[in-house]
Amino acid sequence: MEYGSIEREIHVEATPEVAYEVVSSPEHLREWWPDDADLDPTPGATGEIIFGERGSEDANVEQITVVEADPPRRFSFRWTHAAGEVATETNSLLVTFDLVPAGNGTVVRMKETGFREMGWEVAVLEEQYAAHVEGWDFFIPRLGTYVTRLVESS
């Protein structure tokens, strides 16, 4: 099995501008991905996303560094690096959302890379990769459901 990247694609019935906001702004991210998010969607900005209740013992807090913000075409960030560390190719994973107009909607293409570059032992690499596959398989459909609700309520 190849542990180099994870790719997912979903078509949403929304403009690329709306899709961009959904994948880049904290108030929208909270609706389909983490339980909480604190980030400024501008290149070089750092922040965090939290799975679980902020401040609780079992909360998973992940650092995030915005790499590229090109509305409404692309948003990318590095994450999973340790708090206080600068995100690099060897200590973080890169997630890229490419947004492609398609008919009356947008194709959202997500790609996560950098697993091999982390330098993990094989067992850790396999475990992390599997966890991220499972995560994206859960969250990408939620992105689609959220966009549908968002568009229907406007």
C-alpha positions in Angstrom: 0.0 0.0 0.0 1.2 3.5 -0.8 1.2 5.9 2.1 2.1 9.0 0.2 -1.2 10.9 -0.1 -4.9 10.8 0.5 -7.2 12.3 -2.2 -10.9 12.9 -2.0 -13.3 14.7 -4.3 -16.9 15.9 -3.9 -19.2 18.0 -6.0 -21.1 20.7 -4.2 -24.0 22.8 -5.5 -22.4 26.1 -4.6 -20.1 28.6 -6.3 -16.3 28.3 -5.8 -16.6 31.5 -3.7 -19.0 29.8 -1.2 -16.9 26.5 -1.3 -13.8 28.5 -0.6 -15.3 30.1 2.5 -16.5 26.7 3.7 -12.9 25.2 3.6 -11.1 28.3 4.9 -13.0 30.2 7.5 -13.3 29.1 11.1 -17.0 29.7 11.4 -17.7 27.3 8.5 -14.9 24.8 9.3 -16.6 24.3 12.7 -19.7 23.1 11.0 -18.2 20.1 9.2 -14.7 19.4 10.4 -13.2 20.3 13.9 -15.3 21.1 16.9 -13.5 24.5 17.1 -11.1 26.4 14.9 -9.0 29.5 15.4 -7.2 30.7 12.3 -6.8 33.6 10.0 -7.0 32.2 6.4 -4.0 34.2 5.1 -0.6 32.8 4.0 1.8 32.4 6.9 -0.9 32.7 9.6 -0.9 30.2 12.4 -3.8 28.9 14.5 -5.3 25.7 15.8 -8.1 23.3 15.3 -9.6 21.4 18.1 -11.4 18.0 18.1 -13.4 17.7 21.3 -14.2 20.3 23.9 -11.6 23.1 24.1 -9.7 22.8 27.4 -10.9 19.3 28.2 -8.5 16.5 29.0 -9.4 14.5 25.9 -9.4 17.4 23.4 -7.1 16.9 20.4 -5.5 20.3 19.6 -3.7 20.5 16.2 -1.5 23.4 15.1 -2.3 24.8 11.7 -0.2 27.1 9.4 -1.8 28.5 6.3 0.4 27.9 3.2 -1.7 29.3 0.3 -4.9 31.3 0.2 -6.0 32.0 -3.4 -9.7 32.7 -3.3 -11.8 31.1 -4.8 -9.4 28.5 -6.3 -7.2 27.1 -3.6 -6.7 26.9 0.1 -3.9 24.9 1.7 -2.4 24.5 5.1 0.1 22.4 7.1 -1.0 20.7 10.3 -0.1 18.2 12.9 3.2 19.9 13.8 4.0 20.3 17.5 3.0 23.5 19.3 5.7 26.2 19.0 7.3 24.6 16.0 7.4 26.2 12.5 5.6 23.9 10.1 7.9 22.2 7.6 7.8 19.4 5.1 9.3 17.0 7.8 7.1 17.8 10.8 3.7 18.4 9.3 1.2 17.2 6.7 0.0 19.4 3.8 -3.7 19.6 3.0 -4.8 21.3 -0.2 -8.3 22.1 -1.3 -8.6 22.9 -5.0 -11.9 24.3 -6.1 -13.0 23.8 -9.7 -16.1 25.3 -11.2 -18.4 22.6 -12.6 -21.8 23.5 -14.1 -23.7 25.3 -11.4 -21.5 24.0 -8.7 -17.9 23.3 -7.6 -15.7 20.2 -7.5 -13.8 20.3 -4.2 -10.6 18.3 -4.5 -8.8 17.6 -1.2 -5.3 16.2 -1.1 -3.3 15.4 2.0 0.4 14.7 1.6 3.6 14.4 3.6 3.1 11.1 5.4 6.4 9.5 4.3 8.3 12.8 5.0 7.3 12.7 8.7 10.0 10.0 9.4 7.7 7.8 11.3 8.4 4.1 12.0 6.4 1.9 9.6 3.8 1.0 12.2 3.2 4.6 13.1 3.0 5.6 9.5 0.4 2.9 8.8 -1.6 3.9 11.8 -1.5 7.6 11.1 -2.3 7.1 7.4 -5.3 4.8 8.3 -6.6 7.3 10.8 -6.5 10.2 8.3 -8.2 8.1 5.6 -10.9 7.2 8.1 -11.1 10.9 9.1 -11.4 12.3 5.6 -13.9 9.6 4.7 -16.1 10.9 7.5 -15.5 14.6 7.1 -15.6 15.2 3.3 -19.3 14.0 3.1 -20.1 16.3 6.0 -18.6 19.2 4.0 -21.0 18.4 1.2 -24.0 18.1 3.6 -23.0 21.4 5.2 -22.7 23.3 1.9 -26.2 22.0 0.9 -27.7 23.3 4.2 -25.8 26.6 3.8 -27.0 27.2 0.2 -30.6 26.2 1.0 -30.7 28.6 4.0 -29.5 31.6 1.9 
